[in-house]
Amino acid sequence: MIGFTLGRYFFMRYLSITFWFFLGVAGLVFIISFTEFAGRAGGLPNYSAGYALAFAALQTPMIMQQAVPFICLISGIVTLVSLNRRYELVVTRSAGISAWQFLFPICLAAFFCGVLALAALNPFAAYGVERSESIETNLRGNQPKAMPDTPWIKQRTSEGETIIGAQSALNLGLELHGATFLRINQNGEIGERIDARVAHLREGHWELLEATRYGEGGLPEHVDMLQVPTNLTPEYVLERLANPESIPFYELPRKIAAARSFGLSADAFAMHFHSLAALPVLLVTMTLIAATVSMRFARMGQSVTIILGGVLAGFLLYVVSVLVQAFGSAGFVPPIAAAWFPVIVAGFFGVTFLLYREDG
């Protein structure tokens, strides 16, 4: 059995390498985000470097949350390769300690990184997504995005049918910027169009600010404030318009339960919740993948091949996970199965390969 001192050494060695990798990647992500936003929004009237710095700082946590599996994969490879290069694993094996014993503290450290990402990084990432979208929306003002990604929703009231779209949705979908309301008449045609700078969902109505009404053949009518009746609930709008990444991990179960109590599927939010819940286990799986390509003693000229093989295997797992998660978000696959199945299968492959290599 591996001793406490040696286990702690492997544990801290992995955490130290992961920490420095995380800082380096975060700095690189910040610079890229700053440059990308400056190039995209540099021509806007109210643009300043402060906006770009704030946007990059708010976007970095979410990107880092997505990069955590790759960081842990590279950290696992570098940790094991460095231990091999310094003959520490050779000495450990000669003392009668098996690979499973000295891999345990490294896998435990990877699991700890996953829990830390959920507890500390995820709330900042969710807040950053919401605030960065707000910064860009306020900076653009009335200038629309090139390709708005907010879906259209439809409501039916006593006044008829209305189709609602927007350039962007903030405040979990309850605040629409660049909103468009298309009111359908009895003939199934567009009888009236209303464009508003901002639309807020209130109790029983939409509150439109700085609105312009376009009737059938009439002149545009500008209105400072206008109310449009609605029977939409905040839970429905949340499920349809809100970005799941803007909701912290600990709030997702309550949002999912509220949406399902109104008969909504909430598959996208359930998929996001289960993918986050599987993150610690995914990091352990990445560590096992790292072990499969770096456990054997490596000489000076083999490191690049080893690292590329591990990165390729991790990238393949990531692609499969994203593909299955897309089916889960669309409702074709149960979200819990879509989140956990690739991780468990990859973990079994890693364990099987190590069993074959270590125990024959």
Secondary structure, DSSP 8 states (H G I E B T S, - for coil): ---HHHHHHHHHHHHHHHHHHHHHHHHHHHHHHHHHHHHHHTTSTT--HHHHHHHHHHHHHHHHHHHHHHHHHHHHHHHHHHHHHTTHHHHHHHTT--HHHHHHHHHHHHHHHHHHIIIIIHHHHHHHHHHHHHHHHHHHTT---SS-----EEEEETTEEEEEE-SEEETTTTEEEEEEEEEE-TTSSEEEEEEEEEEEEETTEEEEEEEEEE-SS---EEEEEEEEE----HHHHHHHHS-GGGS-GGGHHHHHHHHHHTT---HHHHHHHHHHHTHHHHHHHHHHHHHHHHSS---GGGHHHHHHHHHHHHHHHHHHHHHHHHHHHHTSS-HHHHHHHHHHHHHHHHHHHHHHHHH-
